[in-house]
Amino acid sequence: METSVILLLFILVLAIFLGFELISKVPSTLHTPLMSGSNAISGITIVGALTAAGAAQYVNGWESIALGTLAVIFATINVVGGYLVTDRMLKMFKHHKSQQEK
Amino acid sequence: MDMKLWVNLAYIIAAIAFIFGLKMLSSARTARRGNLISALGMLLAIIVTLLQKDIISYEWIILGVVVGGIIGASSARLVAMTAMPQMVAVFNGFGGIASLLVGWSEYHNYLGIISWGALLPIYLAVIIGGITFTGSLVAYGKLSGRITGRPILFSGQRLVNALFLLLIIVAGVFYIGKLEPQYTYWIFFSALGLSLLIGVMAVIPIGGADMPVVIALLNSYSGLAACAAGFVILNNVLIVAGALVGASGIILTKIMCKAMNRSLANVLFSGFGAVKAKQDSSQQQGEAKPISIEDCYYILEAAQSVIIAPGYGMAVAQAQHVVRELGDLLTANGAEVRYAIHPVAGRMPGHMNVLLAEANVDYDQLSTPDDVNPTMDAVDVCVVIGANDVVNPAARDDENSPIYGMPIIDVDRARSVIVLKRSMAAGFAGIDNLLFFADNTRMLFGDAKSSVAGLVAEFKSVN
C-alpha cells in the first residue's frame, strides 16, 4: 500500500514537469482549444465514475447508485462535450494560402 | 494472463495518447489530429475500465453515459462561437463535480473501513472538485451576463474568506482524525458545503476582463481534482492526466498574469476594475477627433499595411465576420493585413483567435503583440476594434497608471490609428486612454459591426 502511494506520487511529480514542458510550447493563438482540450482530458475522472457506478448496486443502498450515476453523467458531459467542442474549434484554424499552394 | 496487467498497460497507452495529443496542440497543423488521438486514448481508458471485474452491473453506467453523452454532444454542437468562454467554464465545472462525486461515492461505499491514507485524497478530491464546480458556475454566470461582470465586493470579504479556509482545514483534520462514522459524515458534509461556498466567494470579486486568468486557474483545479480522485482509486492514468491538466492550467494562468503585468494574488484578491481610478485632470490632453465612415475609407484605401487590433468589443458586437470581410477587401486592395491579438483580449485565453478563425481568417494572419510591435513604425493604419486597455499607451509611459508595465500593442506608433468605439467610456480598468486624444488617432463612433459593415460597403461601391 505505502510503496504504491509513493510510486503514484513519483508519477505525479514527473507528469507535472512533463505538463509544464508540453504546454509552454503551445502558441497563444491556440490557447482556447488548448484549454477546452485539456479540460476534456480532465474528464478522465470518468474512469473512477464508471467503477463507482458499476459496483454501486451491491455496495451501500440507493445513495451509492445515485452518486455513481451522477458522476458518470457529469464526467461524460465533460469528456464528450470537451472533445467535440475542441474539434469544432480546431477545424476552423486553417492555413488558406498553404492549402491553395498544394 | 492477469487481467489487471493488461488494464494497466492500456492505461499507459491512454496516458501516452494524452501526452501526444497535448504535444500536437503546439501547431495548428497537427492540433486537430492531436485532439483526436487524445480522445481515442480516453475511449481506450473507458473501454478497459468497463472490462474489469470490479464492474458488476452496467445498467446505471449505460444510463449515465447516454444521458451525459447526449447533453455533452448536443451542447458542443449547438453552442455559438461567441458563447465559447462560458461553455468552457461549464464543462470545466462538470469535470470538477464529477471528481467530487467519485470521492464522495468512495467515501460512502466504504464508510468506517477506510484508512486515513485513503481519507486524505477523498477529502482533497471533494473540496477541490467542489471549488471548481461552483467557481466555474459563477464564471459561467459572469461570462454569459447572468451575473454582473463587475467585481462584487463587500467589507470584511477577505476575513470571511480566510475564516472559510480555516474552517475547511479544521474540518479536514477532524474528518481524517476519524471520530465515529456518524459524526464524520456530518463533518464531511460541512466540508463539502464549505468548498462549494469557497468556490463562489473566490470568483465573485473578479471582474470580467480578468476572466482569462480565472478560467485558466479553474481549468488547472479540475485537473488537480481528477488527480486527487486518482489517488482515491489508486489509478495511475487519472494521476498522469490530472497532473497534465493541472500543469497546463497553471502555465496558462502564468501567461495571462504576465500579459497583464500583475501577480496572481492581485488578480484574485484586488477587485481590480471595481472602482474608477482617480483621474488626474491635468492628464486630459486635447480632444478626441471623430471621423466619418467615408473619410475612414479614404485612409484605409490608401494604406499599404494595416493592422487590425480586436478586443472584447468585437465579440460583443459579433463583428468578426464583417471584420474578416474588411480584411479581405484590404488585401485585395494591395495592403498587407495582419490581426494583432493581445493574449488577454476578450474573456478567455485565445478568445479573439477563435472568433476570427470562425470567420475564416487565415491562421497565418493571426499575430501576437511581439510579432507586430517591432515593425509598428512602418504600419500605415491600425484599426482598433473594441479594444481599450490592451492598446493604452499609459501602460508603457505613465508610471502612475494602474496598468503600468502591462505589455500592449503599440498601435499609437503606427502612422494613423482608427479606433472603433461605442462612446468615450473608459475600459475595464476604468482609466482614460490617451490614445484617443493622440494627433494620429481618429475615432469612429458607433456599433463596431455596423461601422465595419459601412466600410465594407464603401469598398464594394467603388470596386
Chai-1 contact restraints between the chains, C-beta under 6 A:
chainA,res_idxA,chainB,res_idxB,connection_type,confidence,min_distance_angstrom,max_distance_angstrom,comment,restraint_id
A,L8,B,I239,contact,1.0,0.0,6.0,A-B,restraint_1
A,I11,B,N236,contact,1.0,0.0,6.0,A-B,restraint_2
A,I11,B,I239,contact,1.0,0.0,6.0,A-B,restraint_3
A,L12,B,I239,contact,1.0,0.0,6.0,A-B,restraint_4
A,L12,B,A243,contact,1.0,0.0,6.0,A-B,restraint_5
A,A15,B,V240,contact,1.0,0.0,6.0,A-B,restraint_6
A,A15,B,A243,contact,1.0,0.0,6.0,A-B,restraint_7
A,A15,B,L244,contact,1.0,0.0,6.0,A-B,restraint_8
A,I16,B,A243,contact,1.0,0.0,6.0,A-B,restraint_9
A,I16,B,A247,contact,1.0,0.0,6.0,A-B,restraint_10
A,G19,B,A243,contact,1.0,0.0,6.0,A-B,restraint_11
A,G19,B,L244,contact,1.0,0.0,6.0,A-B,restraint_12
A,G19,B,A247,contact,1.0,0.0,6.0,A-B,restraint_13
A,G19,B,S248,contact,1.0,0.0,6.0,A-B,restraint_14
A,F20,B,A247,contact,1.0,0.0,6.0,A-B,restraint_15
A,L22,B,L22,contact,1.0,0.0,6.0,A-B,restraint_16
A,L22,B,K23,contact,1.0,0.0,6.0,A-B,restraint_17
A,I23,B,S248,contact,1.0,0.0,6.0,A-B,restraint_18
A,I23,B,I251,contact,1.0,0.0,6.0,A-B,restraint_19
A,K25,B,S26,contact,1.0,0.0,6.0,A-B,restraint_20
A,V26,B,L25,contact,1.0,0.0,6.0,A-B,restraint_21
A,V26,B,S26,contact,1.0,0.0,6.0,A-B,restraint_22
A,S28,B,P343,contact,1.0,0.0,6.0,A-B,restraint_23
A,S28,B,T368,contact,1.0,0.0,6.0,A-B,restraint_24
A,T29,B,N353,contact,1.0,0.0,6.0,A-B,restraint_25
A,T29,B,L366,contact,1.0,0.0,6.0,A-B,restraint_26
A,H31,B,P349,contact,1.0,0.0,6.0,A-B,restraint_27
A,H31,B,G350,contact,1.0,0.0,6.0,A-B,restraint_28
A,T32,B,G350,contact,1.0,0.0,6.0,A-B,restraint_29
A,T32,B,V354,contact,1.0,0.0,6.0,A-B,restraint_30
A,L34,B,L25,contact,1.0,0.0,6.0,A-B,restraint_31
A,M35,B,V88,contact,1.0,0.0,6.0,A-B,restraint_32
A,M35,B,N219,contact,1.0,0.0,6.0,A-B,restraint_33
A,S36,B,V88,contact,1.0,0.0,6.0,A-B,restraint_34
A,G37,B,N35,contact,1.0,0.0,6.0,A-B,restraint_35
A,S38,B,V245,contact,1.0,0.0,6.0,A-B,restraint_36
A,S38,B,S248,contact,1.0,0.0,6.0,A-B,restraint_37
A,N39,B,F91,contact,1.0,0.0,6.0,A-B,restraint_38
A,N39,B,N92,contact,1.0,0.0,6.0,A-B,restraint_39
A,N39,B,N219,contact,1.0,0.0,6.0,A-B,restraint_40
A,I41,B,F18,contact,1.0,0.0,6.0,A-B,restraint_41
A,I41,B,A241,contact,1.0,0.0,6.0,A-B,restraint_42
A,I41,B,V245,contact,1.0,0.0,6.0,A-B,restraint_43
A,S42,B,G95,contact,1.0,0.0,6.0,A-B,restraint_44
A,S42,B,S222,contact,1.0,0.0,6.0,A-B,restraint_45
A,S42,B,G223,contact,1.0,0.0,6.0,A-B,restraint_46
A,S42,B,A226,contact,1.0,0.0,6.0,A-B,restraint_47
A,S42,B,V245,contact,1.0,0.0,6.0,A-B,restraint_48
A,G43,B,G95,contact,1.0,0.0,6.0,A-B,restraint_49
A,I44,B,A226,contact,1.0,0.0,6.0,A-B,restraint_50
A,I44,B,L238,contact,1.0,0.0,6.0,A-B,restraint_51
A,I44,B,A241,contact,1.0,0.0,6.0,A-B,restraint_52
A,T45,B,A98,contact,1.0,0.0,6.0,A-B,restraint_53
A,T45,B,S99,contact,1.0,0.0,6.0,A-B,restraint_54
A,T45,B,V102,contact,1.0,0.0,6.0,A-B,restraint_55
A,T45,B,A226,contact,1.0,0.0,6.0,A-B,restraint_56
A,T45,B,A229,contact,1.0,0.0,6.0,A-B,restraint_57
A,V47,B,A45,contact,1.0,0.0,6.0,A-B,restraint_58
A,V47,B,T49,contact,1.0,0.0,6.0,A-B,restraint_59
A,G48,B,V102,contact,1.0,0.0,6.0,A-B,restraint_60
A,G48,B,A229,contact,1.0,0.0,6.0,A-B,restraint_61
A,G48,B,I233,contact,1.0,0.0,6.0,A-B,restraint_62
A,A49,B,A98,contact,1.0,0.0,6.0,A-B,restraint_63
A,A49,B,V102,contact,1.0,0.0,6.0,A-B,restraint_64
A,L50,B,T49,contact,1.0,0.0,6.0,A-B,restraint_65
A,L50,B,I61,contact,1.0,0.0,6.0,A-B,restraint_66
A,T51,B,D54,contact,1.0,0.0,6.0,A-B,restraint_67
A,A52,B,V102,contact,1.0,0.0,6.0,A-B,restraint_68
A,A52,B,S105,contact,1.0,0.0,6.0,A-B,restraint_69
A,A53,B,W60,contact,1.0,0.0,6.0,A-B,restraint_70
A,A53,B,I61,contact,1.0,0.0,6.0,A-B,restraint_71
A,A53,B,G64,contact,1.0,0.0,6.0,A-B,restraint_72
A,G54,B,I55,contact,1.0,0.0,6.0,A-B,restraint_73
A,G54,B,I61,contact,1.0,0.0,6.0,A-B,restraint_74
A,A55,B,D54,contact,1.0,0.0,6.0,A-B,restraint_75
A,A55,B,I56,contact,1.0,0.0,6.0,A-B,restraint_76
A,Q57,B,S57,contact,1.0,0.0,6.0,A-B,restraint_77
A,Y58,B,I56,contact,1.0,0.0,6.0,A-B,restraint_78
A,V59,B,N109,contact,1.0,0.0,6.0,A-B,restraint_79
A,N60,B,H108,contact,1.0,0.0,6.0,A-B,restraint_80
A,N60,B,N109,contact,1.0,0.0,6.0,A-B,restraint_81
A,E63,B,H108,contact,1.0,0.0,6.0,A-B,restraint_82
A,S64,B,H108,contact,1.0,0.0,6.0,A-B,restraint_83
A,S64,B,N109,contact,1.0,0.0,6.0,A-B,restraint_84
A,I65,B,W60,contact,1.0,0.0,6.0,A-B,restraint_85
A,L67,B,L101,contact,1.0,0.0,6.0,A-B,restraint_86
A,L67,B,W104,contact,1.0,0.0,6.0,A-B,restraint_87
A,L67,B,S105,contact,1.0,0.0,6.0,A-B,restraint_88
A,G68,B,S105,contact,1.0,0.0,6.0,A-B,restraint_89
A,T69,B,W60,contact,1.0,0.0,6.0,A-B,restraint_90
A,T69,B,G64,contact,1.0,0.0,6.0,A-B,restraint_91
A,L70,B,L101,contact,1.0,0.0,6.0,A-B,restraint_92
A,A71,B,A98,contact,1.0,0.0,6.0,A-B,restraint_93
A,A71,B,L101,contact,1.0,0.0,6.0,A-B,restraint_94
A,A71,B,V102,contact,1.0,0.0,6.0,A-B,restraint_95
A,V72,B,I61,contact,1.0,0.0,6.0,A-B,restraint_96
A,V72,B,G64,contact,1.0,0.0,6.0,A-B,restraint_97
A,I73,B,G64,contact,1.0,0.0,6.0,A-B,restraint_98
A,I73,B,V67,contact,1.0,0.0,6.0,A-B,restraint_99
A,I73,B,G68,contact,1.0,0.0,6.0,A-B,restraint_100
A,F74,B,F94,contact,1.0,0.0,6.0,A-B,restraint_101
A,F74,B,I97,contact,1.0,0.0,6.0,A-B,restraint_102
A,F74,B,A98,contact,1.0,0.0,6.0,A-B,restraint_103
A,A75,B,A98,contact,1.0,0.0,6.0,A-B,restraint_104
A,T76,B,V65,contact,1.0,0.0,6.0,A-B,restraint_105
A,T76,B,G68,contact,1.0,0.0,6.0,A-B,restraint_106
A,T76,B,G69,contact,1.0,0.0,6.0,A-B,restraint_107
A,I77,B,G68,contact,1.0,0.0,6.0,A-B,restraint_108
A,I77,B,I71,contact,1.0,0.0,6.0,A-B,restraint_109
A,I77,B,G72,contact,1.0,0.0,6.0,A-B,restraint_110
A,I77,B,F94,contact,1.0,0.0,6.0,A-B,restraint_111
A,N78,B,F91,contact,1.0,0.0,6.0,A-B,restraint_112
A,N78,B,F94,contact,1.0,0.0,6.0,A-B,restraint_113
A,N78,B,G95,contact,1.0,0.0,6.0,A-B,restraint_114
A,V79,B,M42,contact,1.0,0.0,6.0,A-B,restraint_115
A,V80,B,G69,contact,1.0,0.0,6.0,A-B,restraint_116
A,V80,B,G72,contact,1.0,0.0,6.0,A-B,restraint_117
A,V80,B,A73,contact,1.0,0.0,6.0,A-B,restraint_118
A,G81,B,G72,contact,1.0,0.0,6.0,A-B,restraint_119
A,G81,B,S75,contact,1.0,0.0,6.0,A-B,restraint_120
A,G81,B,A76,contact,1.0,0.0,6.0,A-B,restraint_121
A,G81,B,F91,contact,1.0,0.0,6.0,A-B,restraint_122
A,G82,B,F91,contact,1.0,0.0,6.0,A-B,restraint_123
A,Y83,B,A39,contact,1.0,0.0,6.0,A-B,restraint_124
A,L84,B,A73,contact,1.0,0.0,6.0,A-B,restraint_125
A,L84,B,A76,contact,1.0,0.0,6.0,A-B,restraint_126
A,V85,B,A76,contact,1.0,0.0,6.0,A-B,restraint_127
A,T86,B,N35,contact,1.0,0.0,6.0,A-B,restraint_128
A,D87,B,N35,contact,1.0,0.0,6.0,A-B,restraint_129
A,M89,B,V354,contact,1.0,0.0,6.0,A-B,restraint_130
A,L90,B,A31,contact,1.0,0.0,6.0,A-B,restraint_131
A,L90,B,R32,contact,1.0,0.0,6.0,A-B,restraint_132
A,L90,B,N35,contact,1.0,0.0,6.0,A-B,restraint_133
A,M92,B,A357,contact,1.0,0.0,6.0,A-B,restraint_134
A,M92,B,E358,contact,1.0,0.0,6.0,A-B,restraint_135
A,F93,B,A28,contact,1.0,0.0,6.0,A-B,restraint_136
A,F93,B,A357,contact,1.0,0.0,6.0,A-B,restraint_137
A,F93,B,Y363,contact,1.0,0.0,6.0,A-B,restraint_138
A,H95,B,Y363,contact,1.0,0.0,6.0,A-B,restraint_139
A,H96,B,D362,contact,1.0,0.0,6.0,A-B,restraint_140
